[in-house]
Amino acid sequence: MVKKRIRDPEVLEEAPPVKFGAEDSGSDDDVDMVNVEFEWFNFKPDIDFHGTKSLLRQLFDVDSQLFELSTLTDLILSQPTIGSTVKVDGEDTDAYAFLTILNLHEHREKKVIKDLTAYLIDKSKSSPTLAPLGNLLSSTSSQVGLVLAERLINVPSEIAPPMYTMLIDEIEAAVEDKEPYEFTHYLIISKTYQEIASALDEEDAPRSKKSKASKGNRETFYFHPEDEVLQRHALASGSFEYTKDEGEGMADSKRAFSDMGIKPQGSMILIEATKFEGAVKAISEYLSPPQ
């Protein structure tokens, strides 16, 4: 069961249970399901530092080494009423997922935000679909909320709708309290991937087949299904290659299926503030568990 956390962490409202497959009994129509109780908590520095930092490292993948993740983690933990961790075994354990937002303008003088903003501006130049981001992030007057969200690979996507819904509620409450969370745009940082043929398998493939495989258009897939929904509401969106990308050879160590490797990429989704709530409602319609 999911417990929905509101701004007062001591008041919890129950939401519909989330079920996901745990064990296949052998029949396509007979799958055992397990009820898991996910709980939402405020960020707490003395508990959540290592878990949050680990998830940030997963989010930024190989480029995580470009940033001071400890400093970024501390900044996230300094916002106790904005964002949530999601846990299974109580508050004193590491998070299975987190979601938060940072005001890039408010923290613009901090080195980690300067580094991150410069990185995002540089990546916006890699694709025409990301071009609008450059001017927006370079503007000293823009109010961009940087949304950071990640979860462990086996955590069901059904936790995403309440995470985003709670974030909207918390931002509204913060604005009422005159805190700096009144944004013009929301920028979601995420990950996508492409499936590629194994380099090991191609060594034995005919030359013509190898050439065709290397030149074919590759489809982009989403690690987070909600990103596909968010993209439909975006002013700008797209994927980019990591700066520290070690090439397609690394894909063999990340095979999605028996005959394919996966090549992770960074992803940015820019949504105007006036459209963000509608995008979140669309996530709920798409991913909310059956009643």
C-alpha positions as CSV (number, residue, x, y, z in Angstrom):
1,M,0.0,0.0,0.0
2,V,1.1,3.6,-0.7
3,K,0.8,6.2,2.0
4,K,0.5,9.6,0.6
5,R,2.6,12.2,2.4
6,I,1.5,15.8,2.6
7,R,3.4,18.8,3.9
8,D,2.8,17.9,7.5
9,P,4.8,14.6,7.7
10,E,2.8,13.4,10.7
11,V,-0.4,13.4,8.7
12,L,-0.7,10.5,6.2
13,E,-3.5,9.7,3.8
14,E,-3.8,6.2,2.4
15,A,-3.7,5.8,-1.3
16,P,-4.6,2.7,-3.4
17,P,-2.3,-0.3,-3.0
18,V,0.4,-0.9,-5.6
19,K,0.9,-4.4,-6.8
20,F,3.6,-5.8,-8.9
21,G,4.7,-9.3,-10.0
22,A,7.1,-11.1,-7.7
23,E,7.1,-14.6,-8.9
24,D,6.1,-16.4,-12.0
25,S,4.4,-19.7,-11.2
26,G,5.0,-21.1,-14.7
27,S,1.8,-20.1,-16.4
28,D,1.4,-17.0,-18.4
29,D,-1.9,-16.3,-16.8
30,D,-1.0,-17.3,-13.3
31,V,1.4,-14.7,-11.7
32,D,1.8,-14.3,-8.0
33,M,1.5,-10.7,-6.8
34,V,2.8,-9.1,-3.7
35,N,1.5,-6.1,-1.8
36,V,4.3,-3.8,-0.9
37,E,3.8,-0.8,1.5
38,F,5.7,2.2,0.3
39,E,6.0,5.1,2.7
40,W,6.9,8.7,1.9
41,F,9.2,10.6,4.3
42,N,10.8,14.0,4.4
43,F,14.5,14.2,3.6
44,K,16.6,13.8,6.8
45,P,20.3,14.5,6.6
46,D,21.3,12.1,9.3
47,I,19.5,9.2,7.5
48,D,19.3,9.9,3.8
49,F,22.7,11.2,2.7
50,H,24.2,8.0,1.4
51,G,21.0,6.6,-0.1
52,T,20.2,9.9,-1.9
53,K,23.8,10.2,-3.1
54,S,23.7,6.7,-4.5
55,L,20.5,7.4,-6.4
56,L,22.0,10.6,-7.8
57,R,25.0,8.6,-9.0
58,Q,22.6,6.3,-10.8
59,L,20.7,9.2,-12.3
60,F,23.8,10.9,-13.8
61,D,25.4,7.6,-14.7
62,V,29.0,7.9,-15.9
63,D,28.8,11.7,-15.8
64,S,28.2,11.7,-12.1
65,Q,31.9,12.0,-11.6
66,L,31.7,15.5,-13.2
67,F,29.8,16.9,-10.2
68,E,30.3,17.2,-6.5
69,L,27.6,14.8,-5.6
70,S,28.1,15.1,-1.8
71,T,27.5,18.9,-2.1
72,L,24.4,18.3,-4.3
73,T,23.1,15.8,-1.9
74,D,23.5,18.2,1.0
75,L,21.6,20.9,-1.0
76,I,18.7,18.4,-1.5
77,L,18.7,17.4,2.1
78,S,18.5,21.1,3.2
79,Q,15.0,21.3,1.8
80,P,13.0,19.3,4.4
81,T,9.5,20.2,3.2
82,I,10.1,19.8,-0.5
83,G,10.4,16.4,-2.2
84,S,10.2,12.9,-0.7
85,T,12.0,9.7,-0.2
86,V,10.2,6.4,-0.7
87,K,11.0,3.5,1.6
88,V,9.8,0.1,2.5
89,D,11.3,-0.8,5.8
90,G,10.8,2.3,7.8
91,E,12.3,5.8,8.0
92,D,15.7,4.7,9.3
93,T,16.5,2.8,6.1
94,D,17.9,3.9,2.7
95,A,15.5,5.2,0.1
96,Y,14.2,3.1,-2.8
97,A,13.4,6.3,-4.6
98,F,13.4,10.0,-4.3
99,L,12.0,13.1,-6.1
100,T,12.8,16.7,-5.4
101,I,13.2,20.1,-7.1
102,L,15.9,22.8,-6.9
103,N,15.6,26.4,-7.9
104,L,18.5,27.0,-10.3
105,H,18.2,30.8,-9.9
106,E,18.1,30.8,-6.1
107,H,21.3,28.6,-5.9
108,R,23.1,30.0,-9.0
109,E,26.1,31.1,-7.0
110,K,26.8,27.6,-5.6
111,K,29.6,25.9,-7.5
112,V,27.7,22.6,-7.9
113,I,24.8,24.4,-9.5
114,K,27.1,26.5,-11.7
115,D,28.7,23.2,-12.9
116,L,25.4,21.5,-13.4
117,T,23.9,24.5,-15.3
118,A,27.0,24.7,-17.5
119,Y,26.7,21.0,-18.2
120,L,23.0,21.3,-19.2
121,I,23.6,24.3,-21.4
122,D,26.4,22.4,-23.2
123,K,24.1,19.3,-23.7
124,S,21.3,21.5,-25.0
125,K,23.6,22.3,-28.0
126,S,23.7,18.6,-29.0
127,S,20.2,18.5,-30.5
128,P,17.8,20.9,-32.2
129,T,15.0,19.6,-29.9
130,L,17.0,20.8,-26.9
131,A,18.0,24.2,-28.3
132,P,15.4,26.3,-26.4
133,L,17.1,25.2,-23.1
134,G,20.3,27.1,-23.8
135,N,18.9,30.7,-23.7
136,L,16.5,29.8,-20.8
137,L,19.3,28.4,-18.6
138,S,21.7,31.3,-19.5
139,S,19.2,33.9,-18.5
140,T,19.8,35.5,-15.1
141,S,16.1,36.2,-14.7
142,S,14.6,32.8,-15.5
143,Q,13.0,30.7,-12.7
144,V,13.7,27.1,-13.6
145,G,12.9,24.3,-11.2
146,L,15.3,21.4,-11.7
147,V,13.4,18.2,-11.0
148,L,15.6,15.3,-9.9
149,A,14.0,11.9,-9.6
150,E,15.4,8.4,-9.5
151,R,14.5,4.9,-8.1
152,L,16.0,1.5,-7.9
153,I,15.6,-0.6,-11.0
154,N,13.0,-3.0,-9.5
155,V,10.7,-0.3,-8.0
156,P,7.4,-0.3,-9.8
157,S,6.5,2.8,-11.9
158,E,3.2,3.1,-10.1
159,I,5.0,5.1,-7.4
160,A,5.6,8.0,-9.8
161,P,2.1,9.5,-9.8
162,P,1.9,10.2,-6.1
163,M,5.5,11.4,-6.0
164,Y,4.7,14.1,-8.6
165,T,1.3,14.9,-7.1
166,M,2.9,15.4,-3.7
167,L,5.6,17.6,-5.2
168,I,2.9,20.0,-6.7
169,D,1.1,20.2,-3.3
170,E,4.4,20.9,-1.5
171,I,5.4,23.6,-4.1
172,E,2.0,25.3,-3.7
173,A,2.4,25.3,0.1
174,A,5.9,26.7,-0.2
175,V,4.8,29.5,-2.5
176,E,2.0,30.4,0.0
177,D,4.8,30.6,2.7
178,K,6.7,32.9,0.3
179,E,9.5,30.4,-0.2
180,P,11.4,30.6,-3.6
181,Y,9.5,27.9,-5.5
182,E,7.5,30.0,-8.0
183,F,8.8,28.7,-11.3
184,T,8.2,29.6,-14.9
185,H,9.5,26.3,-16.1
186,Y,10.2,22.8,-14.9
187,L,13.3,20.9,-16.2
188,I,13.3,17.1,-15.5
189,I,16.6,15.3,-15.7
190,S,16.3,11.6,-16.5
191,K,17.7,8.8,-18.6
192,T,16.9,7.0,-21.8
193,Y,18.6,4.1,-23.6
194,Q,19.0,2.5,-27.0
195,E,19.3,-1.2,-27.7
196,I,22.3,-2.0,-29.8
197,A,23.6,-5.2,-31.3
198,S,26.3,-6.9,-29.3
199,A,29.8,-6.1,-30.6
200,L,30.8,-9.7,-29.6
201,D,27.9,-11.1,-31.7
202,E,28.8,-8.9,-34.7
203,E,32.3,-10.3,-34.9
204,D,30.8,-13.4,-36.4
205,A,28.2,-11.6,-38.5
206,P,28.6,-11.2,-42.3
207,R,30.0,-7.9,-43.3
208,S,26.8,-6.7,-45.1
209,K,24.7,-7.5,-42.0
210,K,27.2,-5.8,-39.7
211,S,27.1,-2.6,-41.8
212,K,23.3,-2.6,-41.9
213,A,23.1,-3.0,-38.2
214,S,25.5,-0.2,-37.5
215,K,23.6,2.2,-39.8
216,G,20.1,1.5,-38.8
217,N,18.0,4.0,-36.9
218,R,17.8,3.1,-33.2
219,E,14.7,3.5,-31.2
220,T,14.9,5.4,-27.9
221,F,13.4,3.7,-24.8
222,Y,12.6,5.1,-21.4
223,F,13.9,3.9,-18.0
224,H,11.0,5.8,-16.5
225,P,7.7,5.2,-18.3
226,E,6.4,8.5,-16.9
227,D,9.0,10.4,-19.0
228,E,7.2,9.4,-22.2
229,V,4.0,11.1,-20.8
230,L,5.9,14.2,-19.6
231,Q,7.5,14.6,-23.0
232,R,4.1,15.0,-24.7
233,H,3.6,18.2,-22.6
234,A,7.1,19.5,-23.2
235,L,8.3,22.8,-24.7
236,A,11.6,21.0,-25.4
237,S,12.9,17.5,-24.8
238,G,15.5,15.1,-26.0
239,S,18.4,12.8,-25.2
240,F,22.1,13.4,-25.2
241,E,25.3,11.4,-25.0
242,Y,27.2,11.4,-21.8
243,T,30.5,13.3,-21.7
244,K,32.3,10.3,-20.1
245,D,30.6,7.8,-22.5
246,E,32.9,4.9,-23.0
247,G,31.5,3.8,-26.3
248,E,29.2,1.1,-27.5
249,G,31.6,-1.6,-26.3
250,M,30.2,-1.0,-22.7
251,A,26.8,-2.0,-23.9
252,D,27.7,-5.6,-23.8
253,S,28.0,-5.3,-20.0
254,K,24.4,-3.9,-19.9
255,R,22.4,-6.3,-22.0
256,A,18.7,-5.7,-21.9
257,F,18.0,-9.1,-23.5
258,S,20.0,-12.1,-24.4
259,D,21.1,-10.7,-27.8
260,M,21.1,-7.0,-27.3
261,G,23.1,-4.5,-25.2
262,I,21.8,-1.1,-24.0
263,K,23.4,2.3,-24.4
264,P,22.3,4.7,-21.7
265,Q,21.8,8.4,-22.5
266,G,21.0,11.5,-20.5
267,S,17.6,13.1,-21.0
268,M,16.0,16.5,-20.5
269,I,12.4,17.4,-20.5
270,L,11.4,21.1,-20.2
271,I,7.8,21.9,-19.3
272,E,6.2,25.3,-18.9
273,A,4.8,25.9,-15.4
274,T,1.3,26.4,-16.8
275,K,1.4,22.9,-18.3
276,F,3.1,21.0,-15.5
277,E,0.0,20.2,-13.4
278,G,-1.7,18.8,-16.5
279,A,1.4,16.7,-17.3
280,V,1.3,15.2,-13.8
281,K,-2.4,14.4,-14.1
282,A,-1.6,12.6,-17.4
283,I,1.0,10.5,-15.5
284,S,-1.6,9.5,-12.9
285,E,-4.0,8.4,-15.7
286,Y,-1.3,6.4,-17.4
287,L,0.4,4.8,-14.5
288,S,-2.0,4.7,-11.5
289,P,-2.5,1.1,-10.3
290,P,-6.0,-0.5,-10.9
291,Q,-8.5,-0.1,-8.2
